Amino acid sequence: MKPIKLIMCGIGPYAGLVPDIDFTSFGDKGLFLISGDTGAGKTMIFDAICYALYGKTSGTYRDEDGLRSDYAADTDKCYVEFYFSHQGKEYYIKRTLPYLAKKERGEGYKHVAGTVVFSEVGETPKEKTNTAINSEIVDLLKIDEKQFKQIVMVAQGEFWKLLNAKTEERTSILRTMFKTDEYSNIETVLKFRENEWKKKADTYNASIIQHLKDVKSSPYADGETKLDELKAKVDEAKSVWDVDILLKTIDDMNTADEEVYKAELIKLADLECEYEECLKKLNLANDNNKAIQKRDGLIAKEEALNNQKDAMENLRAVLKREKDALYNVYPSYEAWAQREGDKDKTVSKIAAIGKKYDEAKLKLLKMSEAYEASKAYEGEAQSLSKEILLIEEEKNKYEERSEYEKSVAALTAKEGKLKEEIEAHKEAVMALKDKINKLETEVNAGQDKSVKLADMKGRLDKLETLKKSFDNVLNVGFPKRKKLELELKKRQDEYESVREAYNGATMARISAEKHFNDCMAGILAKNLAEGEPCPVCGSTHHPLAAVLSDDHVDEDEVKRLRDEEEKLSADNSKAASAAAVAKSNLQNLEDSLMHAIMDCMENPLENSLENSPVGKNCEGMSLDDAYDAVLDVSGKVKDSYDEAKEEYAALLKDCEKLADMKKALELARGRESDDLSARGEYLEAEYKSALLSLKEVQALLKSLEKLKFKDWESASKVLKELCDKKDKLLSDIDKAKVNLDAAKDMVTSCESALKSENDNLGVIEEDVVRRKADLDERLKEYDFSSVEDMLKCVVSKAELEESEALLNQYDSDVVTNKRLLKDAIDEAKDKVWVDVEELSALCNLKKDRTNELRNNTSTDRNRINTNKSKRESIEEVSVKLEDARHQHSICARLYSLVKGSAQKASKITLEQFVQASGFDRIIDAANRRLLPMSGGQYELYRKSDSYSGKSGTFLDLEVLDKHTGHRRPVGNLSGGESFKASLSLALGLSDTVSAGNGGIQMDALFIDEGFGTLDKKSLDNAMEILVNLTGSNKLVGIISHREELVENIPQQIKVTKTEKGSMIETISS
C-alpha cells in the first residue's frame, strides 16, 4: 500500500476544505517531514489516513469521535478522502462523519449518520456499511487496524507498545505476514480429527456395552452366571477389551436355549389338542341349556299376556270415548264459551263508558262557567298594554340621562386632574431650569480633563513600548543566550571528545606504521622457500630467515587505521566547525543584547524615573552586570506603567462622565425645554375644552328631569311586573277556552263509544244462542249427558298417544311371542339340561396349562432372537470400533507432534516454530538498524527460554547490552533507547514485508515523534537509515519538532496554526 492523495474537510483543527496532499510529489522513493506548531494538526494527517482505511485514528489518545473540527458547524459535512495504490491497482475511499441536516418537512434538524464508500479507481463507488468496507480493506491489505499501526504507522506514544508487545499480540500479525494459517489449520484439523475418531470410538464402545446389556440371560445350564459375570466386568471397566469372549459366551447360551425351546414346542402342541376337545364339549352343553331356557321363558311370557287381556280391552273402550270428547265435542264447547266471555266484557265496557259520559257532561258545565268568568279580564289586560307601551317609548330617554350623568362625572374628574397636571408642569419647568444651571457649572469646571487625558495617553504608550523592550531583553534575549551557552558547551564537549579520538587514532596509526616497517622483513620472509631468490638480497640460501613476531601488524590493519584516522579527521573538522558556529551565534546574540540594553537605558522617558541608574556607562559593564541593572530598572518601569495606567483609567472615566453631562445639558436646553413648553400649551387647551363640555352636558341633563322614574333600572322593574300581570291574565283566558273545548270533545267521544258498543253487544248475543244450540246437538250425538260429563273425558293429546301406544305394544307382544314360542319348542325338542360348572373348570385348567407353556416358549423365542440380533450388532460394531481406535491413535500422535507436546519435542506448535523463524529474520533486519544506531551497544534477541516449555513467550523480546555482556528485558530501556529499538523493529518489519517474504505489501512507513529523545549522533544514524530506506521504493513520512530534521529534510508538509483553523503547505524537492 502506498498513499497517492489525501483530502480533508472539517477534520480536527482544519476548518473547511484544506489543499490536497499529493504524496506523488515526493517521488516514488520519498522521505518527507511533517512540521509545524504544537497542536496545529500534524498527527491529524496520519489520523486521517488511518481513519479513511479503518475508521479508527492512528493513536490511542484520540478517538474518531474527536475528528470533527470545532470550526465546523453542526450542519457542515466533514469527511476524509484517500487515494492509494496497492499491488499495481489504485483505490479510492471516502468516510463522512455524522452531522445535522435540515428536516425535509417541518422545522428543526435531524441527525445524519456517517457514510463510507470504497472502490477501485475508475469504478463507481458504492456506499456500504462500515463493517462491510472495513472487512474489504482488511481482505485487500491483509492487515487490520492494530497491525497497520505496527507495520506502517508507528503513532505518537505507540513506540513502547510496539517494542514491548507480548507473544499473543505478535502472533496475529506474523500469521498474516508469513501465511502460517495453514500450519494452524493443520493443528486444528488434526485435533478435530483426533476428537472425532475418539468420539466415534467412544460411541462404538458404548454401543457394544449397550448391546451387551440388552443380551438376556438364560435360566438354563450356567449361561446366566457367565453372562452376568461378563457384564459386571465390562460395566466396571467401561470398556470392551475382547469381543471374541463376548461372542462365544452369547453363542453358548443361545445353543442351550434352542434345545430347550424345541422340546417345549412339542409339549405345547399336545396340550393345545386336549384343550380344543374339552372346549368343544363345553360349547355344546351351553347351546343345549340356552335352547331350553329360551322355551321356558316364552311360555311364562304367554301366561303374563293372557292375564293382561281384560285390562287392555277396557283401556281400548275408554280411549275411544276420550277421543270423541277431545276431537268432536270440545271444539264446539270452546267456541260457545269464548263468545260468552266476549258478551260479559262488552257489558262491562258499556257500563264504564256510561260512567265516563256522566262525568264528561258535568265537567263541560263547569268549564263553560269558568270561560264566561275569564272574559271579564280582557279590559284590564288592554289597559296594562297601554301602560307598558308608554314606559317602553321612554327607554331611550332613560339611557340618554344615564350617559349624561356619566359624562358629567368624567368631565368633572378630568377638570380636577388637569388642574393638578398644570401645577406639576409649573414645578417641572422650575426643576429643568435648576438642572441646566447645575450642568453648565459642572461642564465648565471639567474642561481641562480632556487635555490631561491626551497627555497621559501619550505617556502610557511610551511606557508600554519601553516595558515591552525590557520584557523582550529579559524574557527572550537572556533565555536564548542561556540556550546558546548550553549549545556551545555541548559542541565544545563534542569537539574535545572527537579531538581526543582523532589524536588517539593518529597515535595508533603512527605506532602501527612503525611496527609494520619493523615487521617488513618477517612479512617478506613469511612465504620464502629454500632455493628461491630473496626479494631483498637475491640470495637463494636462507639459513637465518626473518621471523614474524606474535604481535605483528599487516598492511590491511595499517590501511584500516589510516581510514579510521581520516574519518575521525573529518569528524574533528566538522565538530570544530560546529563549535565555532555555536560560539559565533552566542557572541552575535550577546552583542545584540547589549545594544538593546543600551537603547532601553538611554530612553529619555526612563531618565525621569526615580533612582534611575542613568549616567552609568553601560558600555563598560559586563552582560551579567547589565542584566542586573536592566532587571532593577524594568521593575520601576513596570511600576510607573501600572500607575500611569490607573491614572489614565481614572481620567478616561472622568472624561466619559463629562461627555455624558454635555449631552445631558444639550438635551435639557433643547428637546426637554421644547417638550415642557408644548406640554404647558396642551394642558391649558385641554382644561378650557373640559369646562365647555361640562356646561353643555349639564344643560342636556336638566331637560330630562321630568321622567317618572329615577332611572331605567327602576322603570324596567315596573315594566316587568306589568308585563307579567298582563301575560297571566291572557294566559288564564286562553287556558279556560282550551279546557272548554276539551270538555266538549270528551262528551262527543263518549256518546259515539256508547252507540258502537251497544250495537256490538246485540251481534254477540245472537252468536251465543247459535253456538249453544250447536254444542247441545254434539253432546247428544256422542252420547254425553251434559257438558260436565263431556269435560270429565277431555284429556291431553299426550295422554291419548300414551294409551294408544300401550295398546299397540300389547297387541304386538301377543303376536310375536306366539311365533317365537312355536320355534323354541321345536329347537328344544329331545335336548337335556346339562350341569356345565365341572366341565368349565376342566377346560380352564387345560387352558391355563397351555397358556403357561405358550408364554414360556414365547419368552424363550424372543430371548433367542434378541440375543442373536445383539450378537450380530456387537460383531458389526466391533469392526468399526477397531478401525476408530486405530485412526484415533494415528491422529493423536500427529497432533502431539504438531502441537509440540510430544515427548522430547520443543514445547511450541508447528505454526509457532514457523513464526519464530520468520520473527528471527525480522529481528536480524532490526539489528542491522539498531547496532549502528546505538553505537554497537544493543542487539535484540528472542527470549532464550522460548523453547523451554513457555510457548506463551516465544515471541517476547530482550536486549543484549554488549557493554555489559548481559541480556535484559526491553522494558528496562530508557526513553531514547526504547525509541531506537522500536524504530529498528518497525524498520525490520517493513524490510521483511517489502522483501516479499510475507503476505503483505506495504510501500509506506509513517513515524510520529520520538526523535526528541535521541542525541545528535543517534539522530544522524537514524536519518541515514531512513534516507537509505527510501531507496527501496518506499515512502517514509516523519512528524517531528527537531530543528535538525527541519533543516536536513527538504520535502515537507508545513502545518501552521491560525485563529481560523490550521493551514497546510506542501514543499517538494
TIMIGU-187932 format. One record per residue (C-alpha): x, y, z; residue in three letters. Coordinates in steps of 0.05 Angstrom, whole numbers, plus 5000, padded with zeros to 4 digits. Layout:
<mivos>
XYZala
...
</mivos>
This chain:
<mivos>
500050005000met
502750694980lys
499051354991pro
497351774929ile
492952344953lys
489452565018leu
483553055021ile
480953315088met
474853755101cys
472953985172gly
477653495206ile
480953655273gly
484054355273pro
482854445198tyr
476954895182ala
473354715118gly
476754415057leu
484454435060val
489054375000pro
490053664974asp
496253305000ile
499452984937asp
504352454961phe
506552324890thr
510053004891ser
515252684938phe
517152184885gly
516851424886asp
522551404936lys
521051984982gly
522852195052leu
518552775077phe
517553145143leu
511153405174ile
512954015216ser
509354585249gly
506654885313asp
504654465372thr
497254295366gly
496954535294ala
494753845268gly
500953475245lys
498752805274thr
491752925246met
494552785176ile
496552075199phe
489952015237asp
486152195173ala
489751645133ile
488451125187cys
481251355195tyr
480051325120ala
482450605117leu
479750315182tyr
475050825213gly
480050895272lys
485351415289thr
492851255290ser
493851345365gly
490451135429thr
489851845458tyr
484852085406arg
478651715383asp
474651805319glu
469252205356asp
474252775364gly
475852825289leu
470253325274arg
473154025272ser
471054525325asp
470955045270tyr
465554655232ala
458154805243ala
453554235264asp
450554225194thr
457254215156asp
459553575123lys
466353355148cys
469952805111tyr
476552475091val
478152235020glu
484251795008phe
487251524943tyr
492450964948phe
495750434905ser
496549704923his
499649144882gln
499049524816gly
491949784826lys
489350454851glu
483650524902tyr
479251074929tyr
475751114997ile
471651665030lys
468951695101arg
463952235123thr
462952405196leu
455952445226pro
452653135221tyr
445953515227leu
441553645166ala
435254065160lys
428853665161lys
425253595094glu
418553705128arg
417354175186gly
422554565225glu
428854345261gly
434553875244tyr
435653125241lys
441852715255his
445152415193val
449551815205ala
456651775177gly
457651435109thr
463351065075val
464650895002val
470350474973phe
472150244903ser
477750154854glu
479450794817val
475350814752gly
469550424781glu
463250734810thr
463950794886pro
458550434925lys
456250614994glu
456350035043lys
456349935118thr
462650085159asn
463249355177thr
462949115105ala
468149615079ile
472749505139asn
472648765121ser
474248925048glu
480249355069ile
482948805114val
482048295058asp
485648755010leu
491548975054leu
491848325094lys
492548705159ile
487649015208asp
487949695242glu
492449465300lys
497349115253gln
497349725208phe
499850145267lys
505549655278gln
507849565206ile
506150225171val
504350765221met
508050795287val
503951325323ala
505951825376gln
506451455442gly
505950765408glu
513550615405phe
513750295473trp
507749855456lys
511049625391leu
517349425426leu
514149115488asn
508448745453ala
507448045480lys
507447395441thr
499847385435glu
499748065401glu
505347905353arg
502447225334thr
496647545296ser
500947985251ile
506247445239leu
500746965219arg
498847445163thr
505947625144met
508446905138phe
501846585119lys
502146095176thr
494645995177asp
495445325143glu
500045085198tyr
494945305249ser
489644975206asn
493644325205ile
493744335281glu
486244485283thr
484543945232val
488743425268leu
485643605335lys
478743585304phe
480042905272arg
483042635336glu
476842855375asn
472242595321glu
475541905320trp
475541905396lys
468142075396lys
466841515345lys
470941005385ala
467341205449asp
460641165413thr
462240465385tyr
464840235453asn
458540505487ala
454340175433ser
457539485445ile
456639575520ile
449339755510gln
448339155463his
451538715516leu
446838995569lys
440938835523asp
443138105518val
438337695561lys
440937165609ser
438736445600ser
435636065660pro
438335415633tyr
445135095647ala
450335625672asp
449236145617gly
446236645665glu
452136635713thr
457336715659lys
453737285624leu
452537665689asp
459937605707glu
461837855638leu
457038445642lys
459738635710ala
466938655685lys
465239075624val
460939555666asp
466539645716glu
471839765662ala
467140195619lys
470739895560ser
470639275515val
477238925515trp
475938245479asp
469938195433val
471237455417asp
469837265490ile
463237635487leu
461137295423leu
462936595447lys
459136685513thr
452936915475ile
453536325424asp
454035805480asp
447936095515met
443836115450asn
445435375435thr
442735155503ala
436535585495asp
434835305426glu
434934575452glu
430134735508val
425635135460tyr
424834535412lys
422534075469ala
417534595494glu
414334665424leu
412633905422ile
409533915490lys
405534545473leu
402334215412ala
399633625454asp
396634095506leu
393234515453glu
389633895424cys
386933675492glu
384434385507tyr
380734425440glu
376933765452glu
374733975522cys
372534665495leu
368034335442lys
364233925496lys
363234555538leu
360534965480asn
355434405461leu
352834375533ala
352035125536asn
348035135470asp
343034595495asn
341934955561asn
340635615525lys
335135295480ala
331435015540ile
331935675578gln
329136045518lys
323035585510arg
321235635584asp
321736395583gly
316936465524leu
311736015558ile
312036455620ala
311237085578lys
305036805543glu
301536695610glu
303037415632ala
300037695567leu
293637295577asn
292937585647asn
293138305619gln
287638195565lys
281438455604asp
285139085626ala
287439235555met
280239165527glu
277539645580asn
283140135563leu
281140095489arg
273740305505ala
276040895549val
280841125495leu
275141165444lys
270641595490arg
276542065506glu
277942165431lys
270442345418asp
270542855475ala
277143185454leu
276543195378tyr
268943215365asn
265343585422val
270444005459tyr
271744485399pro
264144695399ser
264644805474tyr
270745255467glu
267145685412ala
260845785456trp
265045945519ala
269146455482gln
263046855457arg
260046835528glu
266447165552gly
266047685497asp
258947845518lys
260947955591asp
266748405570lys
262348835525thr
257148935581val
262649165629ser
265549635577lys
258749965564ile
257850085639ala
264750415643ala
263450865583ile
256751075613gly
260151285677lys
265451675639lys
259952015598tyr
256452275660asp
262952555687glu
264552905620ala
257653255619lys
258853515690leu
265853775672lys
263154125609leu
258254515652leu
263854745698lys
268554945641met
263155365608ser
262155765673glu
269755875681ala
270556125610tyr
264956625617glu
268256885681ala
275156975648ser
272357445594lys
271557985647ala
279358085650tyr
280258275576glu
279259025591gly
284459025646glu
289558695600ala
288559235547gln
289859785600ser
296259435621leu
298559405548ser
297860165541lys
301860295604glu
307359825582ile
307860165514leu
308760845547leu
314560605591ile
318060265532glu
317560905490glu
321561295544glu
327160775548lys
331961185503asn
331061795547lys
333061405609tyr
339261155573glu
340961865549glu
340362125621arg
344961575646ser
350261735594glu
349762485610tyr
350762335684glu
356961925669lys
359662475624ser
358762995679val
362562555728ala
368162425678ala
368863155657leu
368863375730thr
374462885745ala
378363095683lys
377863825705glu
380863665772gly
386463235742lys
388263775691leu
388864285748lys
393763815784glu
397863695720glu
398364445706ile
401264555776glu
406063965766ala
408264255699his
409964915731lys
414364545781glu
417764145724ala
419464805688val
422965055751met
426664395760ala
429264395689leu
431965105698lys
435764865761asp
438464255723lys
441064685666ile
444565155714asn
447864575751lys
450264225687leu
453164875660glu
457164955724thr
459964235723glu
461664255648val
465564905656asn
469364605715ala
471663975677gly
474064265611gln
481564145626asp
480863395639lys
480763215565ser
487563555556val
490363165615lys
487562515585leu
491262635518ala
497762775555asp
497062155598met
495461725536lys
502061935503gly
506061785566arg
502561105575leu
504160895503asp
511461065513lys
511760695579leu
508560085547glu
513660095490thr
519360145540leu
516459585583lys
515959125522lys
523259275505ser
525459085576phe
521058455574asp
524058255507asn
531158325535val
529557945599leu
524557415575asn
527157285505val
534257515497gly
537357245561phe
533756555559pro
536156485487lys
543256665510arg
542756115562lys
540555615509lys
546355825463leu
551255765521glu
548955055532leu
549454915457glu
556555195456leu
558454765516lys
555554155482lys
559154295416arg
565754425453gln
564953775492asp
563553405427glu
569653735396tyr
574053535454glu
571452815451ser
572452765375val
579353115381arg
581652615433glu
579152035390ala
582652345329tyr
589152435367asn
588651725392gly
587451475321ala
593451875296thr
597951575350met
595250875335ala
596550975261arg
603751225272ile
605150665320ser
602250155271ala
606350425212glu
612750395254lys
611149695276his
609349495205phe
616149745180asn
619549355235asp
615848725215cys
617048825140met
622948325137ala
618747795172gly
613047925124ile
617547855063leu
620647215091ala
614046915112lys
612946525047asn
620446495026leu
622545775007ala
629645485003glu
632345574932gly
628046174915glu
631546854910pro
630547344967cys
626747974943pro
631648404983val
638648094974cys
637347594917gly
640447004955ser
637446314944thr
640246045010his
636646295074his
640046005135pro
637246555183leu
630746795152ala
627047355189ala
621147125232val
614647495246leu
613347685319ser
606747475352asp
604348205355asp
605948355282his
601648855242val
599748715170asp
598449225114glu
590849145119asp
590949345192glu
595149965175val
590250145120lys
584350065168arg
587650525219leu
589051045165arg
581751025142asp
579451095214glu
584251685224glu
581452015161glu
574351915184lys
575852195253leu
579552775220ser
573352945181ala
569152875245asp
574253315281asn
573653855228ser
566053815230lys
565853855306ala
570654445306ala
566454795255ser
560154665295ala
563454925358ala
565755555321ala
558755675294val
555755585363ala
560856085392lys
559356585336ser
551856525348asn
552856655422leu
557357255410gln
552457565360asn
546757475408leu
550657795466glu
552458395422asp
545158475403ser
543158425476leu
548058965497met
545559445444his
538459315464ala
540159445538ile
543460105520met
537360315479asp
532960165539cys
537360515590met
538261135546glu
530861235534asn
529161955552pro
522661745587leu
526561265632glu
531061835655asn
525362155691ser
524461555737leu
526561595809glu
533261265827asn
534961175754ser
541960885741pro
542661335681val
549561625678gly
552660945687lys
556960755628asn
553360135602cys
558760015551glu
563759845605gly
559159365640met
559258615633ser
552958295605leu
551357985672asp
552158675707asp
547858985653ala
542658435666tyr
542258635740asp
541559375721ala
536159225670val
532558775719leu
532459345771asp
530159885722val
524959435688ser
521459365755gly
521060115763lys
518660185691val
513159675705lys
511060055769asp
510860715730ser
506860375675tyr
501860095725asp
501060775760glu
500161135693ala
495160605671lys
490960715735glu
491361475727glu
489461425654tyr
483460985671ala
481061505723ala
481862075673leu
478261675620leu
472561545667lys
472062295685asp
472162485611cys
466761985595glu
462662285653lys
463962985625leu
461562775556ala
455262495587asp
453963155623met
454963555558lys
449963115524lys
445163205583ala
445963965580leu
444663995506glu
438563545515leu
435863985572ala
436764625533arg
433564335471gly
428663775469arg
426863755543glu
425364515544ser
421364455480asp
417563865507asp
415764235571leu
413364855533ser
408964435486ala
406364055546arg
404164705581gly
400364945519glu
396964275512tyr
394664275585leu
391564975580glu
387764795517ala
385264145548glu
382864495611tyr
378765005572lys
375664465529ser
373664055590ala
370064655623leu
365964795559leu
363964065550ser
361764015623leu
356864605617lys
353864325553glu
352463635584val
349463945648gln
344464335605ala
342263695569leu
341563315634leu
336863855662lys
331963765604ser
330663035627leu
328763165699glu
321063055685lys
321762295675leu
317261885721lys
322561405747phe
329461525777lys
332961115724asp
331760575673trp
333160025722glu
327160245765ser
322860345703ala
324659655675ser
322859325742lys
315859635739val
315459455665leu
316958735680lys
311558705734glu
306358995686leu
308358505631cys
307857915679asp
300958125702lys
298458225631lys
301357555608asp
297957195667lys
291157495650leu
291557295577leu
294156615596ser
288256485642asp
283256675587ile
286756215536asp
287055645587lys
279555695602ala
277955675528lys
282355055518val
279154695577asn
272154845550leu
273854555481asp
276853935513ala
270553805554ala
266153865492lys
270653365455asp
270252865514met
262552875515val
262152765440thr
267252185444ser
263351825499cys
256751875461glu
259851565399ser
263150995440ala
256550815475leu
252850745409lys
258350305379ser
258849835439glu
251249735444asn
250949545370asp
256649035381asn
253148725442leu
246948555400gly
251248175350val
254847785405ile
248347565439glu
245647285373glu
252146885363asp
252046605434val
245046305423val
247045985357arg
253545665385arg
249845385447lys
244945015402ala
250844705363asp
254144465429leu
247744135453asp
246943765387glu
254143475391arg
253243255464leu
247342855444lys
250742565381glu
256642275421tyr
252542035480asp
254742545533phe
249342715584ser
251843415598ser
257643895589val
260543675655glu
260242935632asp
264043125569met
269343535605leu
271042935650lys
273142545588cys
277543105559val
285042935568val
291343195533ser
293742935466lys
299942645500ala
295642225547glu
291641965487leu
298041785449glu
300941435511glu
294640995519ser
294540845445glu
301940645445ala
300840185505leu
295139815468leu
299339755404asn
305339465443gln
300838965476tyr
297938725411asp
304938665381ser
307638275441asp
302037765435val
303337625362val
311037605369thr
311137145430asn
306436655396lys
311236595337arg
317636545378leu
314536025425leu
313035555368lys
320335605343asp
323235505413ala
319134875425ile
321834585360asp
329034775378glu
328834475449ala
325933815426lys
330033205450asp
335033645488lys
337033505561val
339534015613trp
346933935630val
350934195692asp
356934575658val
360734805720glu
365134175726glu
366334165651leu
368134915651ser
373134815708ala
376634255669leu
377134705607cys
380035275647asn
385334825677leu
387534575609lys
387435295583lys
391935555640asp
397034995629arg
397135135554thr
397935895563asn
403435805613glu
407435365567leu
405935825507arg
408536435547asn
414836045565asn
416235865493thr
414836575470ser
419636845522thr
424936355501asp
423836505428arg
424337265439asn
430537185482arg
433936755429ile
432137245372asn
434337855414thr
440837535433asn
442237335361lys
440838045338ser
445238345393lys
450637845377arg
450638075303glu
450538815324ser
456438705371ile
460438355317glu
458738905266glu
460439485313val
466839155338ser
469739225267val
468239965268lys
471040035339leu
477639725319glu
478240195259asp
476340815300ala
481540645354arg
486840565301his
485241225267gln
484941595334his
491841335352ser
494741595286ile
491542285294cys
493542345367ala
500842205353arg
500942705294leu
497343245335tyr
502143155394ser
507943255346leu
504943875312val
502544165379lys
509544105408gly
507143665465ser
510443025441ala
515742725485gln
522643045475lys
519543555427ala
520144315433ser
514244605473lys
511645035415ile
506944885359thr
508844785286leu
505745475270glu
509545795328gln
516045475303phe
514945765233val
513046445263gln
519146445308ala
523646305248ser
520446885210gly
520947335271phe
528347175276asp
529147455205arg
525448085228ile
530048145288ile
536148055243asp
533548625199ala
532149045261ala
539148925289asn
542249165224arg
539049835242arg
539749825317leu
547249655322leu
549650285284pro
544150705314met
546250515385ser
553750555371gly
554349795372gly
551649745443gln
544849405435tyr
542448785398glu
535348485401leu
534147745415tyr
528147295426arg
527947045497lys
532946495506ser
527946045542asp
522846085485ser
523345325474tyr
523545145548ser
516244985554gly
513645705556lys
510145735488ser
506646375511gly
513146775509thr
516646505447phe
515847185411leu
517747615472asp
523948065463leu
530048205505glu
536148635490val
543548465495leu
547849035523asp
554648905492lys
557849375542his
555948935600thr
555148275563gly
548348155597his
541248095568arg
535448455599arg
528048585583pro
526749115531val
522049465580gly
528249685620asn
530950115563leu
530950865572ser
526451325530gly
531551455476gly
533950735476glu
526750485471ser
525550945411phe
531750685375lys
529749965388ala
522450095369ser
524450455305leu
529249895287ser
523849375299leu
518849765257ala
524049825201leu
525549075208gly
518148925200leu
517849395140ser
524149075109asp
521248375116thr
514548595086val
517948955028ser
522448355014ala
516147974996gly
517347445048asn
510547575079gly
503447615055gly
503348375060ile
505848925013gln
506949595047met
510850135009asp
510050675062ala
512450805133leu
509951365178phe
513451545244ile
510252035293asp
515152395340glu
520052015385gly
526252345354phe
526452845411gly
529452315457thr
535552205411leu
542352535418asp
545652845357lys
549652225338lys
543651755344ser
539352245305leu
544552265248asp
544751505247asn
537151455245ala
536851965190met
541951585149glu
537950945157ile
531351285137leu
534551615076val
537350935054asn
530550625066leu
527351085014thr
531850774962gly
527650144963ser
521550464931asn
518550644999lys
515251295020leu
517551505090val
513852045130gly
516252345196ile
512952805246ile
517953195290ser
519753855321his
527353745317arg
530754325282glu
535953855252glu
530553475215leu
527154115192val
533854365164glu
536053705132asn
529553425102ile
527753865042pro
520953535026gln
516053775078gln
508753875095ile
508554505138lys
502554595184val
501055295211thr
496155455266lys
491556065256thr
485456365290glu
481056105234lys
483955395233gly
490555075212ser
493455155142met
497654655102ile
503454795054glu
506854235015thr
514254324995ile
517053804947ser
524153754921ser
</mivos>
